[in-house]
Amino acid sequence: MRLKSSIWVAAYLRRCQAEGVFAALRRRGAEEAGAVFIKVNRLNGTADLYGPAPQAVFDEAHPLERAFVRMPKQPASDAEVEAALSRQLRFDPDLWIVEVEDPAGRHFLDQVVP
């Protein structure tokens, strides 16, 4: 059983806050299992976009952890990232969007907290 999206997002926002990086929930999705997308705004007109990893990427040793992949062509213009998010929303209206603002592009998605 995977952690609810609402709990994961709340913990992720707290993690960013603890690191001194501003992050905000832009769109609330399905409470239980909505897909989570992370937009990292570099504050210079470019951004990175991270979305759920395909099932083939999941680690069998850690089946409960969420895995994210960086969307292609990164960093991209802010407009390109917004267009990609719009396409995802048309496909899945239950998704969550979190926006992180960090010129260095830090996202903390590759760090597992014990």
C-alpha positions as CSV (number, residue, x, y, z in Angstrom):
1,M,0.0,0.0,0.0
2,R,1.5,3.3,-1.1
3,L,1.4,6.5,1.1
4,K,-1.6,8.8,0.2
5,S,-0.7,11.6,-2.2
6,S,-1.9,14.2,0.3
7,I,0.4,13.0,3.0
8,W,3.4,12.7,0.6
9,V,2.9,16.2,-0.7
10,A,2.6,17.6,2.8
11,A,5.8,15.9,3.8
12,Y,7.6,17.1,0.6
13,L,6.5,20.7,1.2
14,R,7.9,20.4,4.8
15,R,11.1,19.0,3.5
16,C,11.6,21.9,1.1
17,Q,10.8,24.4,3.9
18,A,13.4,22.7,6.2
19,E,16.0,23.2,3.5
20,G,15.1,26.8,3.1
21,V,13.6,26.4,-0.3
22,F,10.1,27.9,-1.1
23,A,7.6,25.4,-2.3
24,A,3.8,25.7,-2.7
25,L,1.0,23.5,-3.6
26,R,-0.5,24.8,-6.9
27,R,-3.1,22.2,-7.5
28,R,-4.7,19.6,-5.2
29,G,-5.4,16.3,-6.8
30,A,-7.0,13.1,-5.7
31,E,-6.4,12.6,-2.0
32,E,-5.6,8.9,-2.2
33,A,-3.5,8.3,-5.3
34,G,-3.3,11.3,-7.6
35,A,-0.1,11.6,-9.6
36,V,2.3,14.2,-8.3
37,F,4.2,16.6,-10.6
38,I,7.0,18.8,-9.3
39,K,7.9,22.0,-11.2
40,V,11.2,23.5,-10.2
41,N,11.2,27.2,-11.2
42,R,14.8,28.4,-11.5
43,L,13.5,32.0,-11.4
44,N,15.3,32.9,-14.7
45,G,12.6,32.0,-17.2
46,T,13.5,28.3,-17.1
47,A,12.1,25.3,-15.1
48,D,12.5,21.6,-14.6
49,L,9.6,19.2,-14.5
50,Y,9.5,15.9,-12.6
51,G,6.7,13.4,-12.9
52,P,5.9,9.9,-11.8
53,A,8.3,7.3,-13.0
54,P,6.9,4.6,-15.3
55,Q,6.2,1.3,-13.6
56,A,9.3,-0.2,-15.1
57,V,11.5,2.2,-13.1
58,F,10.3,1.2,-9.7
59,D,12.7,-0.5,-7.4
60,E,11.6,-4.0,-6.3
61,A,13.5,-3.6,-3.0
62,H,11.5,-0.5,-2.1
63,P,8.1,-0.9,-3.6
64,L,6.4,1.7,-1.4
65,E,8.7,4.6,-2.3
66,R,7.6,7.1,-4.9
67,A,9.9,7.4,-7.9
68,F,10.2,10.5,-10.1
69,V,11.8,11.1,-13.5
70,R,12.9,14.3,-15.0
71,M,10.8,15.1,-18.0
72,P,12.8,15.4,-21.3
73,K,14.4,18.6,-22.5
74,Q,15.4,20.1,-19.2
75,P,15.7,22.8,-18.2
76,A,13.0,24.1,-20.5
77,S,11.4,27.5,-20.8
78,D,8.7,28.2,-18.2
79,A,6.1,28.3,-21.0
80,E,7.1,24.8,-22.2
81,V,6.8,23.4,-18.7
82,E,3.4,25.0,-18.3
83,A,2.3,23.6,-21.6
84,A,3.4,20.1,-20.5
85,L,1.5,20.5,-17.3
86,S,-1.6,21.5,-19.2
87,R,-1.3,18.4,-21.4
88,Q,-1.0,16.2,-18.3
89,L,-4.1,17.8,-16.8
90,R,-6.1,17.0,-19.9
91,F,-5.0,13.4,-19.6
92,D,-5.4,13.2,-15.8
93,P,-7.5,15.8,-14.0
94,D,-6.7,14.2,-10.6
95,L,-3.0,15.1,-10.5
96,W,-1.2,17.3,-8.0
97,I,1.2,20.1,-8.9
98,V,3.8,21.4,-6.5
99,E,6.0,24.4,-7.5
100,V,9.5,24.8,-6.0
101,E,11.4,28.0,-6.5
102,D,15.2,27.6,-6.4
103,P,17.7,29.1,-8.8
104,A,20.0,26.1,-8.2
105,G,17.3,23.7,-9.3
106,R,17.3,21.7,-6.0
107,H,14.3,19.4,-5.7
108,F,15.2,16.8,-3.0
109,L,13.4,14.0,-4.9
110,D,16.6,12.0,-4.9
111,Q,17.1,12.0,-1.2
112,V,15.3,9.4,0.9
113,V,14.7,10.5,4.5
114,P,14.9,7.6,7.0
